[in-house]
Amino acid sequence: MAIESPVQIALELRSLYLVTGSNSGVGLAIVRAFCKHFGENGAVYLTARNEERGMQAVEVLKKEGLNPRFHLLEVDDVSSMEMLRDDIKTEHGGLDILVNNAGIAYKGNPPMSEQAVGSIKTNYHGVRLMTDTFLPIMRDGGRITHVAGLSAPMAYYRLSEELQERFKQVSTVQDVTNLMNGLIEATKIGDHVQKGWPDWAYGPSKLGVVALTKIQGENVSKDSSKKDVLINCCCPGYVATGMTTHHTGENAKHRLTPDQGADTPVYLSLLPAGTTDIQGKFLYKREIKDFFTVDIRPITYM
Protein backbone atom coordinates (compact mmCIF):
# COMPACT_ATOMS: atom_id res chain seq x y z
CA MET A 1 0.00 0.00 0.00
CA ALA A 2 1.36 3.41 -0.95
CA ILE A 3 2.25 5.73 1.93
CA GLU A 4 0.63 9.15 1.69
CA SER A 5 3.03 12.06 1.91
CA PRO A 6 2.40 15.00 4.28
CA VAL A 7 1.58 17.09 1.22
CA GLN A 8 -1.08 14.62 0.07
CA ILE A 9 -2.63 14.55 3.51
CA ALA A 10 -2.62 18.36 3.70
CA LEU A 11 -4.36 18.57 0.33
CA GLU A 12 -7.14 16.34 1.63
CA LEU A 13 -7.56 18.39 4.84
CA ARG A 14 -7.88 21.61 2.84
CA SER A 15 -7.98 23.72 5.98
CA LEU A 16 -4.90 25.92 6.08
CA TYR A 17 -5.71 29.52 6.99
CA LEU A 18 -3.49 32.60 7.24
CA VAL A 19 -4.46 36.00 8.67
CA THR A 20 -2.11 38.99 8.45
CA GLY A 21 -1.84 41.55 11.24
CA SER A 22 -3.71 39.24 13.61
CA ASN A 23 -2.21 39.78 17.05
CA SER A 24 -5.08 42.13 18.02
CA GLY A 25 -8.38 43.66 16.94
CA VAL A 26 -10.31 42.30 14.00
CA GLY A 27 -7.40 40.12 12.88
CA LEU A 28 -7.28 38.30 16.21
CA ALA A 29 -11.06 37.89 16.12
CA ILE A 30 -10.85 36.34 12.63
CA VAL A 31 -8.24 33.85 13.87
CA ARG A 32 -10.50 33.02 16.82
CA ALA A 33 -13.44 32.38 14.48
CA PHE A 34 -11.39 30.14 12.20
CA CYS A 35 -10.02 28.14 15.12
CA LYS A 36 -13.55 27.59 16.42
CA HIS A 37 -14.75 26.61 12.97
CA PHE A 38 -12.07 23.99 12.39
CA GLY A 39 -11.25 22.81 15.87
CA GLU A 40 -8.27 20.49 15.52
CA ASN A 41 -8.97 19.69 11.86
CA GLY A 42 -6.65 22.22 10.30
CA ALA A 43 -4.07 24.90 10.97
CA VAL A 44 -4.72 28.60 11.47
CA TYR A 45 -1.73 30.92 11.31
CA LEU A 46 -1.78 34.05 13.46
CA THR A 47 0.84 36.47 12.18
CA ALA A 48 2.44 39.63 13.50
CA ARG A 49 5.53 41.69 12.82
CA ASN A 50 6.49 41.52 16.50
CA GLU A 51 7.13 38.06 17.94
CA GLU A 52 6.39 38.98 21.55
CA ARG A 53 3.00 40.50 20.74
CA GLY A 54 2.22 37.62 18.42
CA MET A 55 2.97 34.98 21.05
CA GLN A 56 0.96 36.91 23.63
CA ALA A 57 -2.02 36.77 21.26
CA VAL A 58 -1.52 33.03 20.78
CA GLU A 59 -1.59 32.57 24.56
CA VAL A 60 -4.84 34.54 24.79
CA LEU A 61 -6.50 32.12 22.38
CA LYS A 62 -4.96 29.05 24.01
CA LYS A 63 -6.59 30.10 27.28
CA GLU A 64 -9.87 29.97 25.37
CA GLY A 65 -9.16 26.37 24.37
CA LEU A 66 -8.01 27.24 20.84
CA ASN A 67 -4.73 26.35 19.17
CA PRO A 68 -3.50 28.79 16.51
CA ARG A 69 0.02 28.67 15.11
CA PHE A 70 2.28 31.71 15.04
CA HIS A 71 4.59 33.02 12.33
CA LEU A 72 6.41 36.32 12.00
CA LEU A 73 5.24 38.39 9.05
CA GLU A 74 6.03 41.95 7.97
CA VAL A 75 3.71 42.97 5.14
CA ASP A 76 6.08 45.77 4.14
CA ASP A 77 8.84 43.22 3.47
CA VAL A 78 8.62 40.85 0.51
CA SER A 79 11.37 38.61 1.90
CA SER A 80 9.25 38.11 5.04
CA MET A 81 6.27 37.15 2.89
CA GLU A 82 8.36 34.72 0.85
CA MET A 83 9.79 33.07 3.96
CA LEU A 84 6.29 32.42 5.30
CA ARG A 85 5.07 31.20 1.92
CA ASP A 86 7.96 28.76 1.61
CA ASP A 87 7.44 27.47 5.15
CA ILE A 88 3.74 26.88 4.48
CA LYS A 89 4.40 25.20 1.16
CA THR A 90 7.01 22.91 2.70
CA GLU A 91 4.90 21.90 5.70
CA HIS A 92 1.39 21.97 4.25
CA GLY A 93 1.71 21.87 0.47
CA GLY A 94 -0.44 24.93 -0.11
CA LEU A 95 -2.83 27.48 1.33
CA ASP A 96 -6.64 27.50 1.39
CA ILE A 97 -7.54 30.86 2.91
CA LEU A 98 -5.67 34.17 3.07
CA VAL A 99 -7.09 37.18 4.90
CA ASN A 100 -5.17 40.39 4.30
CA ASN A 101 -6.09 42.25 7.46
CA ALA A 102 -2.87 44.13 8.30
CA GLY A 103 -3.14 47.89 7.92
CA ILE A 104 -2.18 51.21 9.46
CA ALA A 105 -4.01 54.45 10.22
CA TYR A 106 -2.09 57.52 11.32
CA LYS A 107 -3.03 59.31 14.52
CA GLY A 108 -2.32 62.96 15.10
CA ASN A 109 -1.43 65.13 12.13
CA PRO A 110 1.87 64.11 10.50
CA PRO A 111 2.68 65.61 7.07
CA MET A 112 0.33 64.44 4.36
CA SER A 113 3.24 63.15 2.27
CA GLU A 114 4.32 60.93 5.17
CA GLN A 115 0.79 59.63 5.60
CA ALA A 116 0.42 58.90 1.90
CA VAL A 117 3.69 56.99 1.62
CA GLY A 118 3.09 54.92 4.74
CA SER A 119 -0.61 54.25 4.18
CA ILE A 120 -0.18 53.19 0.58
CA LYS A 121 2.90 51.08 1.32
CA THR A 122 1.12 49.00 3.96
CA ASN A 123 -2.57 49.20 3.12
CA TYR A 124 -2.28 48.94 -0.66
CA HIS A 125 1.08 47.44 -1.60
CA GLY A 126 1.01 45.08 1.39
CA VAL A 127 -2.23 43.58 0.07
CA ARG A 128 -0.99 43.53 -3.53
CA LEU A 129 2.30 41.83 -2.70
CA MET A 130 0.79 39.34 -0.25
CA THR A 131 -1.66 38.25 -2.95
CA ASP A 132 1.05 38.02 -5.60
CA THR A 133 3.26 36.03 -3.23
CA PHE A 134 0.66 33.53 -2.00
CA LEU A 135 -1.62 33.11 -5.02
CA PRO A 136 0.77 30.57 -6.62
CA ILE A 137 0.30 28.22 -3.64
CA MET A 138 -3.46 28.75 -3.24
CA ARG A 139 -5.27 25.46 -3.72
CA ASP A 140 -8.43 25.01 -5.77
CA GLY A 141 -11.40 26.42 -3.88
CA GLY A 142 -9.17 28.95 -2.14
CA ARG A 143 -10.44 32.24 -0.79
CA ILE A 144 -8.55 35.53 -0.49
CA THR A 145 -10.21 38.29 1.52
CA HIS A 146 -8.87 41.84 1.88
CA VAL A 147 -10.03 44.04 4.75
CA ALA A 148 -10.84 47.46 3.30
CA GLY A 149 -13.49 49.74 4.82
CA LEU A 150 -16.25 52.27 4.26
CA SER A 151 -13.41 54.77 4.17
CA ALA A 152 -13.01 53.62 0.55
CA PRO A 153 -16.37 54.93 -0.74
CA MET A 154 -16.01 57.95 1.55
CA ALA A 155 -12.73 58.77 -0.20
CA TYR A 156 -14.22 58.04 -3.62
CA TYR A 157 -16.99 60.61 -3.16
CA ARG A 158 -14.41 63.24 -2.21
CA LEU A 159 -12.45 62.79 -5.43
CA SER A 160 -12.73 65.05 -8.45
CA GLU A 161 -14.93 63.71 -11.25
CA GLU A 162 -11.81 63.04 -13.30
CA LEU A 163 -10.26 60.85 -10.61
CA GLN A 164 -13.57 59.08 -9.99
CA GLU A 165 -13.70 58.20 -13.66
CA ARG A 166 -10.13 56.90 -13.58
CA PHE A 167 -10.99 54.60 -10.69
CA LYS A 168 -14.06 53.35 -12.54
CA GLN A 169 -12.04 52.59 -15.66
CA VAL A 170 -9.06 50.72 -14.15
CA SER A 171 -8.38 47.51 -16.07
CA THR A 172 -4.96 46.44 -14.78
CA VAL A 173 -3.16 46.32 -11.44
CA GLN A 174 -0.71 48.85 -12.85
CA ASP A 175 -3.60 51.26 -13.46
CA VAL A 176 -4.42 51.17 -9.75
CA THR A 177 -0.78 51.45 -8.75
CA ASN A 178 -0.40 54.49 -11.00
CA LEU A 179 -3.28 56.17 -9.17
CA MET A 180 -1.69 55.41 -5.79
CA ASN A 181 1.66 56.72 -7.02
CA GLY A 182 -0.06 59.83 -8.31
CA LEU A 183 -1.39 60.61 -4.85
CA ILE A 184 2.04 60.13 -3.30
CA GLU A 185 3.72 62.43 -5.81
CA ALA A 186 1.01 65.07 -5.42
CA THR A 187 1.40 65.11 -1.63
CA LYS A 188 5.15 65.54 -1.98
CA ILE A 189 4.57 68.62 -4.11
CA GLY A 190 1.67 69.74 -1.94
CA ASP A 191 -0.95 70.11 -4.68
CA HIS A 192 -2.96 66.92 -4.08
CA VAL A 193 -6.15 68.83 -3.20
CA GLN A 194 -5.87 70.94 -6.35
CA LYS A 195 -5.45 67.69 -8.32
CA GLY A 196 -8.70 66.31 -6.98
CA TRP A 197 -7.57 64.20 -4.00
CA PRO A 198 -8.94 64.57 -0.46
CA ASP A 199 -6.57 65.82 2.23
CA TRP A 200 -6.59 62.33 3.70
CA ALA A 201 -4.42 59.29 2.92
CA TYR A 202 -6.06 56.38 4.73
CA GLY A 203 -9.31 56.43 2.72
CA PRO A 204 -7.62 56.60 -0.70
CA SER A 205 -5.29 53.74 0.29
CA LYS A 206 -8.33 51.58 1.05
CA LEU A 207 -10.00 52.80 -2.16
CA GLY A 208 -6.93 51.43 -3.92
CA VAL A 209 -7.60 48.05 -2.26
CA VAL A 210 -11.18 47.98 -3.56
CA ALA A 211 -10.06 48.83 -7.11
CA LEU A 212 -7.25 46.27 -6.84
CA THR A 213 -9.72 43.60 -5.68
CA LYS A 214 -11.85 44.16 -8.76
CA ILE A 215 -8.88 43.55 -11.07
CA GLN A 216 -7.54 40.60 -9.07
CA GLY A 217 -10.95 38.94 -9.11
CA GLU A 218 -11.21 39.35 -12.88
CA ASN A 219 -7.70 38.02 -13.40
CA VAL A 220 -8.04 34.92 -11.23
CA SER A 221 -11.34 34.06 -12.92
CA LYS A 222 -9.45 33.87 -16.22
CA ASP A 223 -6.61 31.77 -14.77
CA SER A 224 -7.23 28.15 -15.75
CA SER A 225 -4.68 26.97 -13.19
CA LYS A 226 -6.82 28.31 -10.32
CA LYS A 227 -10.21 26.64 -10.01
CA ASP A 228 -12.90 28.20 -7.83
CA VAL A 229 -10.53 30.74 -6.25
CA LEU A 230 -12.30 33.90 -5.10
CA ILE A 231 -10.76 37.29 -4.24
CA ASN A 232 -12.99 39.82 -2.48
CA CYS A 233 -12.74 42.66 0.03
CA CYS A 234 -14.97 44.06 2.72
CA CYS A 235 -15.58 46.58 5.46
CA PRO A 236 -15.67 44.98 8.93
CA GLY A 237 -17.65 47.92 10.28
CA TYR A 238 -16.78 50.59 12.81
CA VAL A 239 -14.89 48.43 15.30
CA ALA A 240 -13.38 49.24 18.69
CA THR A 241 -9.69 48.58 17.95
CA GLY A 242 -6.35 50.27 18.40
CA MET A 243 -7.10 52.29 15.26
CA THR A 244 -10.21 53.87 16.81
CA THR A 245 -9.32 54.24 20.49
CA HIS A 246 -8.74 57.97 20.02
CA HIS A 247 -12.19 58.53 18.47
CA THR A 248 -14.75 60.41 20.53
CA GLY A 249 -18.32 61.58 20.02
CA GLU A 250 -21.69 59.88 19.71
CA ASN A 251 -20.70 57.49 16.92
CA ALA A 252 -17.81 56.11 18.97
CA LYS A 253 -20.33 54.82 21.52
CA HIS A 254 -21.72 52.43 18.91
CA ARG A 255 -18.53 50.71 17.81
CA LEU A 256 -18.67 46.98 17.19
CA THR A 257 -16.62 44.45 19.09
CA PRO A 258 -13.75 42.85 17.15
CA ASP A 259 -15.68 39.56 17.06
CA GLN A 260 -18.64 41.34 15.47
CA GLY A 261 -16.26 43.01 13.00
CA ALA A 262 -14.91 39.61 11.99
CA ASP A 263 -18.30 38.50 10.67
CA THR A 264 -18.07 39.67 7.04
CA PRO A 265 -14.38 38.77 6.53
CA VAL A 266 -15.11 35.26 7.84
CA TYR A 267 -18.26 35.03 5.71
CA LEU A 268 -16.27 35.82 2.56
CA SER A 269 -13.52 33.39 3.53
CA LEU A 270 -16.01 30.54 3.95
CA LEU A 271 -18.02 31.08 0.76
CA PRO A 272 -19.11 27.62 -0.43
CA ALA A 273 -17.57 25.83 -3.38
CA GLY A 274 -18.99 26.87 -6.72
CA THR A 275 -19.81 30.45 -5.69
CA THR A 276 -19.70 32.58 -8.85
CA ASP A 277 -21.60 35.77 -8.03
CA ILE A 278 -19.16 37.13 -5.43
CA GLN A 279 -15.84 37.72 -7.16
CA GLY A 280 -13.81 40.94 -7.09
CA LYS A 281 -16.49 42.58 -4.93
CA PHE A 282 -16.61 44.93 -1.94
CA LEU A 283 -19.01 43.87 0.82
CA TYR A 284 -20.40 45.50 3.95
CA LYS A 285 -22.60 43.54 6.37
CA ARG A 286 -22.39 40.60 3.93
CA GLU A 287 -23.90 42.70 1.13
CA ILE A 288 -22.20 43.81 -2.10
CA LYS A 289 -21.71 47.58 -2.25
CA ASP A 290 -20.69 48.59 -5.78
CA PHE A 291 -20.09 52.27 -5.13
CA PHE A 292 -18.40 52.69 -8.52
CA THR A 293 -21.84 52.13 -10.08
CA VAL A 294 -24.41 52.90 -7.37
CA ASP A 295 -24.40 55.90 -5.05
CA ILE A 296 -24.24 54.46 -1.52
CA ARG A 297 -23.56 57.73 0.29
CA PRO A 298 -26.56 57.36 2.63
CA ILE A 299 -24.85 54.30 4.16
CA THR A 300 -23.45 54.69 7.67
CA TYR A 301 -21.56 52.47 10.06
CA MET A 302 -24.64 52.20 12.26
C-alpha positions in Angstrom: 0.0 0.0 0.0 1.4 3.4 -1.0 2.2 5.7 1.9 0.6 9.1 1.7 3.0 12.1 1.9 2.4 15.0 4.3 1.6 17.1 1.2 -1.1 14.6 0.1 -2.6 14.6 3.5 -2.6 18.4 3.7 -4.4 18.6 0.3 -7.1 16.3 1.6 -7.6 18.4 4.8 -7.9 21.6 2.8 -8.0 23.7 6.0 -4.9 25.9 6.1 -5.7 29.5 7.0 -3.5 32.6 7.2 -4.5 36.0 8.7 -2.1 39.0 8.5 -1.8 41.6 11.2 -3.7 39.2 13.6 -2.2 39.8 17.1 -5.1 42.1 18.0 -8.4 43.7 16.9 -10.3 42.3 14.0 -7.4 40.1 12.9 -7.3 38.3 16.2 -11.1 37.9 16.1 -10.8 36.3 12.6 -8.2 33.9 13.9 -10.5 33.0 16.8 -13.4 32.4 14.5 -11.4 30.1 12.2 -10.0 28.1 15.1 -13.6 27.6 16.4 -14.7 26.6 13.0 -12.1 24.0 12.4 -11.3 22.8 15.9 -8.3 20.5 15.5 -9.0 19.7 11.9 -6.6 22.2 10.3 -4.1 24.9 11.0 -4.7 28.6 11.5 -1.7 30.9 11.3 -1.8 34.0 13.5 0.8 36.5 12.2 2.4 39.6 13.5 5.5 41.7 12.8 6.5 41.5 16.5 7.1 38.1 17.9 6.4 39.0 21.5 3.0 40.5 20.7 2.2 37.6 18.4 3.0 35.0 21.1 1.0 36.9 23.6 -2.0 36.8 21.3 -1.5 33.0 20.8 -1.6 32.6 24.6 -4.8 34.5 24.8 -6.5 32.1 22.4 -5.0 29.1 24.0 -6.6 30.1 27.3 -9.9 30.0 25.4 -9.2 26.4 24.4 -8.0 27.2 20.8 -4.7 26.3 19.2 -3.5 28.8 16.5 0.0 28.7 15.1 2.3 31.7 15.0 4.6 33.0 12.3 6.4 36.3 12.0 5.2 38.4 9.0 6.0 41.9 8.0 3.7 43.0 5.1 6.1 45.8 4.1 8.8 43.2 3.5 8.6 40.9 0.5 11.4 38.6 1.9 9.3 38.1 5.0 6.3 37.1 2.9 8.4 34.7 0.8 9.8 33.1 4.0 6.3 32.4 5.3 5.1 31.2 1.9 8.0 28.8 1.6 7.4 27.5 5.1 3.7 26.9 4.5 4.4 25.2 1.2 7.0 22.9 2.7 4.9 21.9 5.7 1.4 22.0 4.2 1.7 21.9 0.5 -0.4 24.9 -0.1 -2.8 27.5 1.3 -6.6 27.5 1.4 -7.5 30.9 2.9 -5.7 34.2 3.1 -7.1 37.2 4.9 -5.2 40.4 4.3 -6.1 42.3 7.5 -2.9 44.1 8.3 -3.1 47.9 7.9 -2.2 51.2 9.5 -4.0 54.4 10.2 -2.1 57.5 11.3 -3.0 59.3 14.5 -2.3 63.0 15.1 -1.4 65.1 12.1 1.9 64.1 10.5 2.7 65.6 7.1 0.3 64.4 4.4 3.2 63.1 2.3 4.3 60.9 5.2 0.8 59.6 5.6 0.4 58.9 1.9 3.7 57.0 1.6 3.1 54.9 4.7 -0.6 54.3 4.2 -0.2 53.2 0.6 2.9 51.1 1.3 1.1 49.0 4.0 -2.6 49.2 3.1 -2.3 48.9 -0.7 1.1 47.4 -1.6 1.0 45.1 1.4 -2.2 43.6 0.1 -1.0 43.5 -3.5 2.3 41.8 -2.7 0.8 39.3 -0.3 -1.7 38.2 -2.9 1.0 38.0 -5.6 3.3 36.0 -3.2 0.7 33.5 -2.0 -1.6 33.1 -5.0 0.8 30.6 -6.6 0.3 28.2 -3.6 -3.5 28.7 -3.2 -5.3 25.5 -3.7 -8.4 25.0 -5.8 -11.4 26.4 -3.9 -9.2 29.0 -2.1 -10.4 32.2 -0.8 -8.6 35.5 -0.5 -10.2 38.3 1.5 -8.9 41.8 1.9 -10.0 44.0 4.8 -10.8 47.5 3.3 -13.5 49.7 4.8 -16.3 52.3 4.3 -13.4 54.8 4.2 -13.0 53.6 0.5 -16.4 54.9 -0.7 -16.0 57.9 1.6 -12.7 58.8 -0.2 -14.2 58.0 -3.6 -17.0 60.6 -3.2 -14.4 63.2 -2.2 -12.5 62.8 -5.4 -12.7 65.0 -8.4 -14.9 63.7 -11.2 -11.8 63.0 -13.3 -10.3 60.9 -10.6 -13.6 59.1 -10.0 -13.7 58.2 -13.7 -10.1 56.9 -13.6 -11.0 54.6 -10.7 -14.1 53.3 -12.5 -12.0 52.6 -15.7 -9.1 50.7 -14.2 -8.4 47.5 -16.1 -5.0 46.4 -14.8 -3.2 46.3 -11.4 -0.7 48.9 -12.9 -3.6 51.3 -13.5 -4.4 51.2 -9.8 -0.8 51.4 -8.7 -0.4 54.5 -11.0 -3.3 56.2 -9.2 -1.7 55.4 -5.8 1.7 56.7 -7.0 -0.1 59.8 -8.3 -1.4 60.6 -4.9 2.0 60.1 -3.3 3.7 62.4 -5.8 1.0 65.1 -5.4 1.4 65.1 -1.6 5.1 65.5 -2.0 4.6 68.6 -4.1 1.7 69.7 -1.9 -0.9 70.1 -4.7 -3.0 66.9 -4.1 -6.1 68.8 -3.2 -5.9 70.9 -6.3 -5.4 67.7 -8.3 -8.7 66.3 -7.0 -7.6 64.2 -4.0 -8.9 64.6 -0.5 -6.6 65.8 2.2 -6.6 62.3 3.7 -4.4 59.3 2.9 -6.1 56.4 4.7 -9.3 56.4 2.7 -7.6 56.6 -0.7 -5.3 53.7 0.3 -8.3 51.6 1.0 -10.0 52.8 -2.2 -6.9 51.4 -3.9 -7.6 48.1 -2.3 -11.2 48.0 -3.6 -10.1 48.8 -7.1 -7.3 46.3 -6.8 -9.7 43.6 -5.7 -11.9 44.2 -8.8 -8.9 43.5 -11.1 -7.5 40.6 -9.1 -10.9 38.9 -9.1 -11.2 39.4 -12.9 -7.7 38.0 -13.4 -8.0 34.9 -11.2 -11.3 34.1 -12.9 -9.4 33.9 -16.2 -6.6 31.8 -14.8 -7.2 28.1 -15.7 -4.7 27.0 -13.2 -6.8 28.3 -10.3 -10.2 26.6 -10.0 -12.9 28.2 -7.8 -10.5 30.7 -6.3 -12.3 33.9 -5.1 -10.8 37.3 -4.2 -13.0 39.8 -2.5 -12.7 42.7 0.0 -15.0 44.1 2.7 -15.6 46.6 5.5 -15.7 45.0 8.9 -17.7 47.9 10.3 -16.8 50.6 12.8 -14.9 48.4 15.3 -13.4 49.2 18.7 -9.7 48.6 18.0 -6.3 50.3 18.4 -7.1 52.3 15.3 -10.2 53.9 16.8 -9.3 54.2 20.5 -8.7 58.0 20.0 -12.2 58.5 18.5 -14.8 60.4 20.5 -18.3 61.6 20.0 -21.7 59.9 19.7 -20.7 57.5 16.9 -17.8 56.1 19.0 -20.3 54.8 21.5 -21.7 52.4 18.9 -18.5 50.7 17.8 -18.7 47.0 17.2 -16.6 44.5 19.1 -13.7 42.9 17.1 -15.7 39.6 17.1 -18.6 41.3 15.5 -16.3 43.0 13.0 -14.9 39.6 12.0 -18.3 38.5 10.7 -18.1 39.7 7.0 -14.4 38.8 6.5 -15.1 35.3 7.8 -18.3 35.0 5.7 -16.3 35.8 2.6 -13.5 33.4 3.5 -16.0 30.5 3.9 -18.0 31.1 0.8 -19.1 27.6 -0.4 -17.6 25.8 -3.4 -19.0 26.9 -6.7 -19.8 30.4 -5.7 -19.7 32.6 -8.8 -21.6 35.8 -8.0 -19.2 37.1 -5.4 -15.8 37.7 -7.2 -13.8 40.9 -7.1 -16.5 42.6 -4.9 -16.6 44.9 -1.9 -19.0 43.9 0.8 -20.4 45.5 4.0 -22.6 43.5 6.4 -22.4 40.6 3.9 -23.9 42.7 1.1 -22.2 43.8 -2.1 -21.7 47.6 -2.3 -20.7 48.6 -5.8 -20.1 52.3 -5.1 -18.4 52.7 -8.5 -21.8 52.1 -10.1 -24.4 52.9 -7.4 -24.4 55.9 -5.0 -24.2 54.5 -1.5 -23.6 57.7 0.3 -26.6 57.4 2.6 -24.9 54.3 4.2 -23.5 54.7 7.7 -21.6 52.5 10.1 -24.6 52.2 12.3 
